[in-house]
Amino acid sequence: MAKQSKTTTKVQGQPKSKAKSTAKTNSETKSKTEPRIDANSKSKTKPAVQAPSDAVARQRWTEIAADITRHDVLYYQQDAPEISDEAYDALRRRLADLEAQHPELAIAGSPTQRVGAAPLAAFGKVRHAVPMLSLSNAFADADVADFLARVRRFLNLGEDAPLDVTAEPKIDGLSISLRYENGLLVHAATRGDGTEGENVTANVMTIGEIPHHLVGQGIADVIEVRGEIFMGHDDFAALNAAQARAGEKVFANPRNAAAGSLRQLDQAITAQRKLRFFAYAWGAASKLPGPTQYDVVTTFKTWGLPVNPLMQIAASADALLAFYRDIEQRRASLGYDIDGVVYKVNRLDYQERLGFVSRSPRWAIAHKFAAERATTILRDIEIQVGRTGALTPVAKLEPVTVGGVVVSNATLHNEDEIARKDIRIGDTVVVQRAGDVIPQVVEVLIDKRPASAIAFQYPVVCPVCGSHAVREQDDKTGVSDVVRRCTGGLICPAQAKERLKHFVSRNAVDIEGLGSEKIEFLFDDGRIKTPADIFTLAARNGDHAAPLQTLKGFGKTSVDKIFKAIDARRTVPLDRFLFGLGIRHIGETTAKDLAKAYGSIEALTAAAMAAVVGGPDSDAYREIDDIEGIGATVVDALIGFFGEPHNAEQVTQLLHEITVAPFVRAVASDSAVAGKTVVFTGTLTRLARSEAKAQAERLGAKVAGSVSKKTDYVVAGSDAGSKLDAARALGVTVLTEDAWLALIAQN
Ligand code: IVH
């Protein structure tokens, strides 16, 4: 499209107005656009016009921004402008004037801050200064008491020490991070993968409940307010009715409607959808307005942020459970969807000490409501083969709506479960789903069983590759595993495909645009059989088969994007790489523990190969086993993996294509214990062992499970046994708990 400029008007960084050559003339568009433009420009030219109130200004801003966006799309993307250049420039001037009177409106996503319609093609990415984490779940009453007991243990609080916890509804929407600088909203980002989200600033600016600027006392220079965007029941019903009338897609539930409405490329659509917001947490903050969760959130309210009015403080498991039951009873009348309640340790100094484990804070938990249920007919049972060869039975159901979502598949877990529940094909079954978890078949309604119902014969060979499928036996207990596994390993196409999918997945190597469907296709097509093939895909493109971009479902743009995304991952952090290999029992946390312990892929593979060669009685095996958080199951899985030549070969090939970045610890390097290896032994009294370990690691120390010549300090509590003896024998410095605390208190 021609983009020569007619004028060189600059509007807040907007370099040029649009080309006359592609715009229609004034007279052509007059009838459609002039009345509105005229009316608006009149108010602009009035001298000494009074600035509109905040609410009016925001409303106008939203309308004009949406108008400009629409015209940008018509002009830049569809080559079909509807208004003249002059009219367009007038719109931009109006927006710029409005932003001059209300600087809080001049946000990053404003049309005055961008050129053309380009940013609308997709949302930009925003890296969260502090990751957006999720919550671990409690389902049973006992889990709540366990949570409190865990917190007390970690903090070393006696049973009678006060421990306040906030309780509030868990809103079923989508989480958002709003960054305010000097009180002004500067950007808004979705959660994304927790580390990086999408920049939805311009869309969030259209949500009436979210202030563009904070008001009141003690506002931090920088604060990332976190909370939930959601849609109320009435607005959801009205939206779906309107969508149905217009022949448009209706949404399955308010959460999908909220997500779909926020992620609109056209802000005008977001503006029409009635989205709401509750603030309940924060990310980066230059200072906080109080010492407790409750103080901070109630202060948010005074700054103009909506907070949930039902938040309370409780001081015991009983009080938390009473809150839970009360909210559960009121659930249907709240006017918005909730899927449980959230408990958070109130004192922020406690929250800091408790820290995080994997992706969830130790100081909070979500107590979920019981799952929603429905009854339907089980038509068939299919077997899926997973990444580790596990055969999983899946119920194919007569589609049924459960809690607003249509369900046609549900997991049956394993063969024992089918036998225990006596599930037969043709049965009427009860299905439940809770939140995002896979729906499950809970029970069979035996009195509805037809005479034609068929018992299911569980396969003893893999339905995909025909290899034997076996239930492993625990050598020690003789008990057989509930899971039947295909023994085909990488010769099983299902396992190979699932491993590839896992390798590219978000929390592993994270190759954008290479989702499950694409992997299935590229595997079946023969282009990608191993992880290394992913990285040679571009170089081989078109060699022996039709170039990818000529195939159905792969345009040139999408292929370029995939190649780019692959190139962006030619260097992968060690822990993600390790997790991506898909070794049994090596989840994200264990992968991190191993990465932390070995630092580099070379050191780790050397250790694993030495253990493969040496076997369970070797020093090499014991060395891995000694790492904190690692036990024999993981070591066995690790050597099982590296002991299989196929796997070792795949890793070698992969390392020809990519660089695995050494694990870098995000810890203080200036502490007295940075770089030192520490072993804790015996009973500590001032700190719980887990806190002592977490604290040592934060300060840059490596915590080991056993004493060796490499150990710098052994911290010995009471009743220390063999490790203390070993320390003395090796001449390692032994510290009391107090001496250790004094040491880390120095800088
Ligand atoms: S606190 C560090 N409070 O639940 C975690 N989360 O399963 C801070 N959610 O990603 C989250 N209501 O999207 C918190 N009152 C509430 C919540 C809430 C809904 C969501 C949130 C989070 C998810 C975790």
Residues whose N, C-alpha, C, O or C-beta is under 5 A from the ligand:
A	BS01	IVH	L133 S134 L135 E168 P169 K170 I171 L174 S175 E228 Y280 A281 V342 P361
